[in-house]
């Protein structure tokens, strides 16, 4: 008897194909535009810093914004772009394997999703890293749970 891929698993895989493909493109794009992005981010943080300097009691916010701005160097943005592309390739491979009903695809996907959560925290550190990994954490954990519901269909 041949295993048939359930519709729910098919939809999850297609969403992963789209999301991972987009993230691969974004990671590569971020790598090549890191210098411009870092300049724009730092320019905006300087404007915010000036506004906060004029506000009473805003010193703690100013320090927070300063630390975020300092963590957005071109090198860190490039490293994050590389990490995004690599972790997205891993999740894409996992989804392709699960499309073929292979259970190893689930574990490959989990590795990619967890690496996507850990990488920004490691690269940027502190608050900026936590914010950068927030979206990856939400989507990654949600999809891990949804894929886990389909483990019984994988061999």
QUIKATA-V717976 format. One record per residue. N is the residue number from 1. RES is the residue in three letters. PSI is psi in degrees with one decimal (NA if undefined). Layout:
N_RES_PSI / N_RES_PSI
This chain:
1_UNK_131.4 / 2_UNK_137.3 / 3_UNK_136.7 / 4_UNK_131.4 / 5_UNK_124.2 / 6_UNK_153.2 / 7_UNK_-40.8 / 8_UNK_-43.5 / 9_UNK_-38.9 / 10_UNK_-46.6 / 11_UNK_-44.9 / 12_UNK_-43.4 / 13_UNK_-43.4 / 14_UNK_-42.5 / 15_UNK_-37.2 / 16_UNK_-39.6 / 17_UNK_-46.0 / 18_UNK_-50.1 / 19_UNK_-44.3 / 20_UNK_-40.2 / 21_UNK_-44.8 / 22_UNK_-41.0 / 23_UNK_-34.3 / 24_UNK_-47.6 / 25_UNK_-45.8 / 26_UNK_-43.0 / 27_UNK_-44.6 / 28_UNK_-43.1 / 29_UNK_-43.7 / 30_UNK_-35.8 / 31_UNK_-46.3 / 32_UNK_-17.2 / 33_UNK_17.5 / 34_UNK_-40.9 / 35_UNK_-45.7 / 36_UNK_-45.1 / 37_UNK_-44.4 / 38_UNK_-40.6 / 39_UNK_-44.3 / 40_UNK_-43.3 / 41_UNK_-47.7 / 42_UNK_-36.2 / 43_UNK_-44.0 / 44_UNK_-39.1 / 45_UNK_-34.7 / 46_UNK_-40.2 / 47_UNK_-44.4 / 48_UNK_-40.9 / 49_UNK_-42.2 / 50_UNK_-42.9 / 51_UNK_-41.5 / 52_UNK_-33.0 / 53_UNK_-26.5 / 54_UNK_-5.7 / 55_UNK_138.1 / 56_UNK_137.0 / 57_UNK_14.4 / 58_UNK_16.6 / 59_UNK_-41.4 / 60_UNK_-39.0 / 61_UNK_-38.3 / 62_UNK_-41.9 / 63_UNK_-38.7 / 64_UNK_-49.1 / 65_UNK_-36.4 / 66_UNK_-43.4 / 67_UNK_-36.9 / 68_UNK_-46.5 / 69_UNK_-40.4 / 70_UNK_-28.6 / 71_UNK_-8.7 / 72_UNK_56.9 / 73_UNK_156.4 / 74_UNK_-39.3 / 75_UNK_-44.1 / 76_UNK_-37.4 / 77_UNK_-40.3 / 78_UNK_-45.0 / 79_UNK_-40.0 / 80_UNK_-35.8 / 81_UNK_-43.7 / 82_UNK_-45.8 / 83_UNK_-41.0 / 84_UNK_-45.9 / 85_UNK_-44.7 / 86_UNK_-47.2 / 87_UNK_-32.0 / 88_UNK_-35.4 / 89_UNK_-39.9 / 90_UNK_-45.6 / 91_UNK_-33.5 / 92_UNK_-43.0 / 93_UNK_-42.6 / 94_UNK_-42.9 / 95_UNK_-38.1 / 96_UNK_-42.2 / 97_UNK_-41.4 / 98_UNK_-31.5 / 99_UNK_-37.3 / 100_UNK_12.8 / 101_UNK_32.4 / 102_UNK_124.4 / 103_UNK_-30.3 / 104_UNK_-25.8 / 105_UNK_-35.7 / 106_UNK_-45.1 / 107_UNK_-36.1 / 108_UNK_-44.2 / 109_UNK_-45.1 / 110_UNK_-43.5 / 111_UNK_-46.9 / 112_UNK_-42.8 / 113_UNK_-42.3 / 114_UNK_-37.7 / 115_UNK_-35.5 / 116_UNK_-26.5 / 117_UNK_-41.8 / 118_UNK_-36.4 / 119_UNK_-50.4 / 120_UNK_-35.4 / 121_UNK_-40.8 / 122_UNK_-40.5 / 123_UNK_-51.2 / 124_UNK_-32.1 / 125_UNK_165.5 / 126_UNK_-147.0 / 127_UNK_-42.5 / 128_UNK_-41.5 / 129_UNK_-39.2 / 130_UNK_-42.4 / 131_UNK_-43.7 / 132_UNK_-31.7 / 133_UNK_-6.7 / 134_UNK_-48.8 / 135_UNK_-42.0 / 136_UNK_-37.1 / 137_UNK_-46.7 / 138_UNK_-54.4 / 139_UNK_-43.4 / 140_UNK_-47.8 / 141_UNK_-41.1 / 142_UNK_-47.4 / 143_UNK_-33.1 / 144_UNK_-45.7 / 145_UNK_-45.6 / 146_UNK_-40.1 / 147_UNK_-37.6 / 148_UNK_-31.6 / 149_UNK_-17.7 / 150_UNK_5.4 / 151_UNK_-32.6 / 152_UNK_-18.1 / 153_UNK_-7.6 / 154_UNK_147.0 / 155_UNK_NA
